[in-house]
Amino acid sequence: MVLGNAGAVQMIRVGRYTAALSMMALGVVLLLGHWGAVDAMAILRVWWPVIVVVFGVELLIVQGFFRKEGSRVRPAFGALFGAAVLSGFIIVATQGSESRLSWLSQWTDGVTWSLYDSDHAKYSFDKEMTVVPPLPSDGVLTITNVNGRVILQKGPVRNIEVRTSVHVNVSDRANAEDISGKSYVEIKGGRQTEVIAHTQPYGIGKMRKPGMDMTVIFPEDGMPSSVNVKVVNGEIRVEQLPDSRELVLDLKNGEIGGQRIGGTLRAKVINGDVKLAQLSGDATVETVNGDIVLQDANKAVWAKTVNGDVVVRSPVVGGNWTIASTVGDISLSWPETAGVNVKATTGYGRIRSDWTLSHEERSAQGKLGNGAWTIRADTQADVSLKRLQP
């Protein structure tokens, strides 16, 4: 806010502090996004109305504390417009591939916006297969990959094998081959065996990281007692591991998916969806910014998201379901033969049910059959409780 010259009508410009704070906040969010700590575009899509709130607060402060008789309040259109244009340019320049601005493709073709390379990079190279030494029956396998896809599957192998490909987005093939050649998989054996992807950073300040996709193939006749997967930016997929005993999946940015999974499952994502099917064991699933979809969950389910929907469908209820979403919808489906105690609550949404339940203003509950298990749903949005048709 700026005052005019003395002796004339004082003009108070409102919006410069809002513009400055908005630019600072944008810079912090984009910086955290570059580090892989948050999904920058998701945060901007959800929280941009805060700018309007800040502008309103600044206007109230000026009107209540700084405005004098004879003065006038006007928006600082120049500062606000300049901040908007600059912010838009920065978002397009740094997040263009994620903002779906297809009409800009003719101007951005060949330009890489991310610090992480993916399988869409210009060059990809298959690496030599890596064999993991045999683990004891109570062994633990930990797989770590900063940037790339990790696939877990069965195959006709005698020992655990790791097959990798490296993706490098540079214009010169010789340079790409050199970067790929310096990227490798490290094996630290023992009862707690570690498989670690090391990629050769490059570019200005060595800030760019090649992508490394890893396919981990397990023998048909056995699995370690526990498999832990840790990925910062990429994807985790589990393809038909019915005899797995424990899976722990930790992903910062990306999607977790898979089917026909046995044993205990724990999956956590910060920014991304979780989509799993045919779960034989207890499942604990959590994401901060994304949807959760679970099909055929035969045991206990604990699923929670902050900003996203949750869908659980299963022909069998073999444990308690505890489902929560802060701002998303919840949809639960189970068969008529299941005996369950149901309790659903919503903050401001509606509850739709195919079942005979006791409804209050923002809740519904009741006992179906013998009530052997508990199904609980909590959200601020809508809840759907459906009868699964055979």
PAVEXSE-83401 format. One record per atom (N, C-alpha, C): x, y negated, z negated. Coordinates in pm, whole numbers, plus 50000, padded with zeros to 5 digits. Each point is the difference from the previous one (the first is absolute). Layout:
<rs>
XYZ...
</rs>
This chain:
<rs>
500855011950000499154988150000500884987650000499684990250088500824988150018499114987849988500484989649930499264987649984500454990050105499064990950039500324989750098500734988449937500254989050078500724988249953499174992249900500704993349907499324991649900499344988350071498834995649949499284988850055499055003750112500045012050045499085004950103499205011549943499045004450079499225011649956500935011949989500015005949882500905011449979499415012550064500855006750076499595012350068500735011749936499245009449949500595011849937499845011850094501125005350044499995011350092500045013149922499045008650025499915012849929500325011450095500845009149956500295011850080501475002950017500854990149966501445002550020500535010549903499524999649876500445010249905499475013750042498775000350050499455012750049500835005550115500384991350093500815004250114501355005349953500634993049907501325004349951499925013449927499005001449912499845012549926499665011650094499214997350102499655010550096501235004850075500864990750042501225003950070500935008149908500104996049874500835007549906499465014149980498685001249982499395013149979500195008950123499824994350120500195007550123501435005450009500964991549969501395004450005500295011549905499454999349879500225010749902499385013150049498764999450050499315012150047500755006350117500434991850098500725005450114501355005849960500664993749903501285005249952499825013649934498975001249917499715012949937499625010450104499314995750106499665009150107501225005250073500984991450024501245004250065500765010149915499924998749869500675009349911499255013149986498805001050056499225012149990499235001449870499944989349921499325000849870498494998750013499524992750102498564997950018499685000350148498725001550031499494998550137499594985450016500854992150065499794985550007498684996550069499715006650114498784996650073498765003549921500035011149928498835003849919499744989749891501064995249936499834990049895499464987050058500534995850114499544987550060498545001050045499615011850053498615001550043499034999349883500415004949883499105000549885500004986949921501174994049983500164989149903500084986050063499824998850133500114986550058498994990049943498795004149953499074989949944500544992749878501095005149940500584993049885500434985950040500374998150127500404986750047498864990149981498785004350033498834991349983499794996649853500205009849912499854997849857501024989749951501255001650043501064990749958499684985850047499524998950125499644986750050498884993949916499015008249962498924995049915500494995549864500945007649942500564996149870500754986850011500794998550107500724987450019499034988450014498915002050075499004989550017499354996249868499685009749917499404997349869500964992149911501275003850002500994993049918500124985550043500044997650132500134986350050498764991849964498825005850021498774992949971499854997049850500455009149918499774998449856501064992249926501255000250048501084994349919500764988750071500034999950133500874990550069499254989450081498745002350027499294990250080499634987849915500264988150057499674987549932498934992650080499434989749936498984992250067500574993250124499305000950109500464993950126500865009350084500305011749951500815009450077499125009850076500555005750102499295009650080500815013050010499275011150005500645013150011499785005350141501095003850065499935005650134500895012550007499575010150076500865011850018501264996350076501095006349965501274998150071500035009350121499254995950104499865008650116501335003650064500914990550003501305002650063500755011249931500074999349866500725010349924499325013550012498665000149990499265012650008500115006350139499874991750103500105005350137501415004950028500994992449958501395004350021500305013149930499535001449876500225012349926499305011850067498774997650052499265010750066500715004650126500464990550082500685003550124501295007449971500794994949906501275006549966499785013949942499005001249914499695013149942499585010050107499174995350093499565008850108501165004750085500914990750033501175003750079500865010349926500214997949870500825009249921499375013949994498685000549980499315012949991500105007550132499794993150112500105006550130501425004750027500984991849963501395003450027500505011649917499495001449877500515010449910499105012049989498694998350025499055010949983499185002450126500514995750114499215000750122499535013950035500855010349975499625013750034498895005249912499784994149884498985004749907498724991850010500054988450060498834991350002499115002350122500375009950084499195004150115499714988650095500994991450023499824989050093500465004750138499175008050065500405006250124500244989850111499334988649994500174990150106501384993649997500765002349891501354994649994501055009650055499545012050043500975010250039500894995450116499454991950094500824995550112501144991149955499864993849882501074991349951500935007349904499505010949939500795006749896500575013350045499795003950126500505012950045501515000749985500445010849932501435001849979500534993449876499174992649927500454993449878499595008349880500925002849910499725008049882499774990949881498855002249932499634991249890500355005849864500235012849990500155006449870501465003049970500335001149872501335004249959500175015150012498905007350017500055014550008499685004650141500855008850055499725005950130499085012049982499245003350105499075011249995500185008550125499105009950018500115008650117499604992750128499594987149987499754991850119501264992550044501125002649933501254993350034500455004150141500934992550053500435002250139500725013250017500815004049901500775012350012499705009449882499895013050031499815010249899500985011450025500545005449893501005010650011499685011249901500005012350049499835011649913501345003549937499995002349871501225003449928500115015249983501165004649960500195014249972499185004249879499495012250005499215005349890500865001549875499394997249884500675001449871499315011049921500805009349945499465011149922500194997249852498935001649923500054997849856500385013249932500995000149913500365012349930498815005749923499905013349985498865006049929499854994449859498744997849960499694995049867499505011749913500234999449870499405010149911498494998649997499315010049944498545000049999499444988049924500774994849904499554988249925500684987250049500525000450123500724988550054499084988650039500594988050003499284987850036500704993750120499244996950103500544993750121499494985850008500924990350012499654985950012500484994950136499114993950075500304994750133499834984849996501044992850037499984985449994500294994150138499144990950043500184993650130499534985649989500864990550031499634986049989499044996050111500285004550122499204995450113499785011250099498765004950007499715010350098498925009549952499725009950080498955009849973500625012449937499305005849902500405012849941498855009650018500255011350067499005010350024500415012749927499095005749923500245012649929499145010850066500625011250038499265010650066500705013449983499275010850036500565013550000500545003450138500905010150004500555004150128500785012849988500355006250113500765012650000501494997649973500334996249879501394997249961500345008149876501295002349976500445007749883500244990949881500554988150027500224990049896499324987050041499884991049904499394987050031500864992750102499374995350107500714992750105499464985750009500904990750031499644986050016500394995750142499014996450079500254995550136499674985150008500924992350054499874985549995500174993850138499414988450016500224991550117500154985749952500894992650065500314986349962499534990650109499364989049959499444990250093500714986549980500574994850108500774987549993499484990450106499734987849960499434990250091501034989450034500945003650085500974990550054500005001350152500564990150068499965000050145501075008850063501135002149930501135007350056499975014549951500005009750091499925014149963501245004649923501164995350041501235004149931499964995549854499524987949976499874995149863498995008449923498895003550067498985008349934500565013749964500785006050090500615013149971500964999149883500744989149992500934998249889499264998949867498914992550000499204998549877499395013449961499495007450099499425013249972501055009649948501214999450058501065009049957500434997949855499834987749952500374996949861498855002149902498865004450051498865003249915499985015149978499725004349879500135014349969499115003749882499915013149975499255005549888500995005949900499864996149876500875005049893499235010149916500665011249967499415010449916500785001049870499304998349891500605002249868499345012349940500745011449999499435012749961499905001849849499435011449963499805003249859498545003149972499675001949872498615002649964499114988350040500524987749987499294988250047500714994750125499605005350112500644996850128499424987250058500874991650053499594987450061500324999950149499054995650079500214997750143499814985050023501094993250038499994985550007500324995550143499154991650056500234994350132500844987449987501114999750070500854988050003500014994650143499564987650017500024993850132500984988349999500644998050114501024989750014499354986450025500084990649905499424986850024500784992350107499354990650065500664992550105499344986450013500504992050094499434986850023500604989649908499424988050003500494988949919499845003349853501114999549929499975002949858499735014649969500065008950102499705014349982498615001949937499044991950042498685000449939499045009550073500325003950125499125009050072500325014549964498965008349996500185014049966499385008750110500765009550055499405009250096498935008549933499105005350079499025009449947500555014250009499725008149899500395014150004498785008549965499515007650097498915009449975500585013349958499415005949896500495012549945498875010450000500265011550059499075011349993500665010749913499395002849885500545009749906499195012850015500675010950040499345012650028500335010049890498965005649938500185009549891499775014250052500705009949942499775014150039498565004149971499515009750074498635004749983499785006849865501085005249941499845008449881500294993049869500074986749996500264993849871500164985050005499764993849884500144985549984500724997249870500744988949990500554995949869498874997649901500324999949872498964997749899499424985950011500794990550051499534986350017500704993650118499234992550079500564992450112499604985449980500994991249993499784985749982500454992750126499164991250050500344992250120499884985249966501054992550031500024985749973500334992650129499084991550045500204992350123499644985549972500814990750050499714985849983499084995150110500375002450126499234994950113499875011150103498775004750023499835010650098498735007949979500135013349995498845008849991500425013149937499085006149924500215013449946498855008750047500345011650061498985009450044500315014049946498955006649952500125013649949499145008950087500635009350072499285008550094500025014549954498925004649938499765013949968501105005849909499924996149874500865005849895499095006249894499305010950031499035005649906500615005949875501295003650005500625005949882500894990149924499884987150029500764990249923499514999949856500924998149907499645000049859499824985949945500844990750043499874986149959500574991050109499204990250041500464989950095499844986249936501074992150004499984986349949500414990950116499074991950049500234991650117499944985449959501084992750027500104985949960500374991850122499104990950042500204992050120499674985549971500884991150044499754985749977499104994250109500375001750127499254994450110499795010650108498745003350027499715010050101498815008549962499905011850059498855008749977500455013949958499265005849906500195014049961498855008050058500315010950070498985008450060500395014649995499035008850024500315014250003498795008649974500235013150007498915009449980500545013349951499085008049941500305013449949501194999549905499764993949887501044997849900499645007549873500915008249950499775007549878500714993849882499645004249880500674995249880499624985849964500704994849901499734986549951500554989650097499204989850022500404989250091499914986649930501074992050011499994986249953500494991250114499174990750042500344991250113499764985649960500984991650028499894985849965500524991550115499214989950038500374990650105499744985949948500854990550037499744986149966499154993550110500475001050124499274994150112499775010650106498805005450005499705010150100498915009449954499545008450092498915009249974500535013749959499125007749936500255014149969498855008150058500315009350091498985008250065500445014549995499335007949915500405013949976498805009250009500245012550036498925009750014500455013749952499055008149956500235013849956501025000549887499594994549888500864999449882499615011149904500945009249972499715011549914500234997349853500804989949968500334997149861499504986449955500324996549875499644986849948500684989150081499294989150026500534989150082499914986849924501124993149992500064986549943500484990650111499154990750040500294991550116499794985549960500954991550036499914985949964500584991550111499324989150032500534990150092499554986249953500824989950027499654986449960499194993350110500475001250123499384992950112499745009950112498895007349992499715009950103498835008849962499565008150096498895009149979500505013849957499105007449937500285013949961498885008750057500375010350076499035009450056500475014149966499205007349923500335013749960498875009250046500375010250080499045009850050500305013649937498995007249959500155013549946500975000249883499714992049899500814999749877499405010049902500665011449981499405011249928500234999849849500854991149952500284999449856499754985749950500634996549889499794986749942500564989250092499334988450001500414988850083500044987449915501124992950007500144986849940500474990850111499164990650041500344991350113499684985649965500944991250026499824985949966500664991250105499304989350040500564989850087499554986349951500794989950027499624986449962499214993550113500565000050119499374993450114499795010350111498885007149992499725010250101498825008649961499565008350094498885009249976500525013749960499145007749932500325013749962498885009250049500405010550073499055009950049500485013749954499145007549930500325013649959498845008950042500305010450079498995009650045500555013949975499215008549934500475013549973498845009749984500095012050060498965010249982500085007149866501064996949924500205006149868500414989249903499435000349879500464991449891500625009249895501344999849994500715008949909500744992849891499634987549973500644991949897499344986549993500414992049903499444986649984500464991050114499074991150044500344989550096499974986549929501104993050004500064986449945500424990750113499084991850046500214992050120499814985349966500944991450044499904985749969500554991750115499324988850025500474990050095499634986349944500944990850005499714986749946499024992450087500254999450131499154991950088499465007850118500225013050006499555007850114498805008849969499415005850104498875009149985500475014049964499125007649935500265013949964498905008750059500395010950068499055009550056500415014049958499125006949927500295013449948498945009750048500455011750048499075010250050500365013549942498995007349947500225013449945498755008450022500105013349989498865008650032498995000849887498815004750035498935001049903500285010649894500875009650033500305010849906500944995849888500614988650010500974995649899499274995149874500505003849883499474995049874500884988849948499454987949997500834988449965499224990049915500754992649919499494988049933500454988050081499094991450039500334988850088499844986949925500974991350016499894986449948500654990550099499244990550050500514990350098499664985949954500954990950014499794986049964500554991050110499354988350014500454990050096499884986249938500894991050040499964986549946498964991350067499965000350134499064991350071499425006850124500285013050020499515007050117498735007949972499725009550088498825008549986500425014649987499165008049936500235014349985498915007350079500425007750099499085008250079500255014749967498955007649975500185013849956498985009250065500475011950042499105010650047499515008749885500494997149879499725008449885498994993149907499365008149916499084994649901500794995649878500224987149988500794994449891499224988949930500464996549882499414988949926500724987250041499244990650059500604987850053499704988149909501044992249975499844986949938500444989550100500174987649955500274989250094501305002350078501065003649934501305001850065500625013549968499215010149971500555013049966498995010950030500515012250008499175011850019500695011749934499235008649936500595011649934498975011249990500515012149977499125011349985500765013150003499335010649958500575013549998499355008350109500845006250082499525008550108500485014249975499115009449997500385013849973500495001649858501075008049983500545002549866500944989049951500314990350087500864988949958501395004249958500575010050069501325005249961501114989850021499864991850101501044990250032499404985949999500894990049992499574986049997500434992950127499084992750060500314991450115499744985649957501054992050004499894986149956500514990850110499234989550028500374990250103499854986049945501034991850013499984986249950500544990750108499264989650033500434990250097499224987149980500454989550066499254987650003499094999350122500155009650092499254999850126498945011149999499725005750117498925009850012500475014149968499055008249950500255014149971498955008450073500465010550071499095009450067500255013949945498965006349947500075013549945499155008950090500665008750078499315007150106499955015149974498955006350051499875014549997500685005650124501015008449979500745005750114499195011350059499684998850126499195010150068500865011950039499485012349984500775011950036500245000950150
</rs>
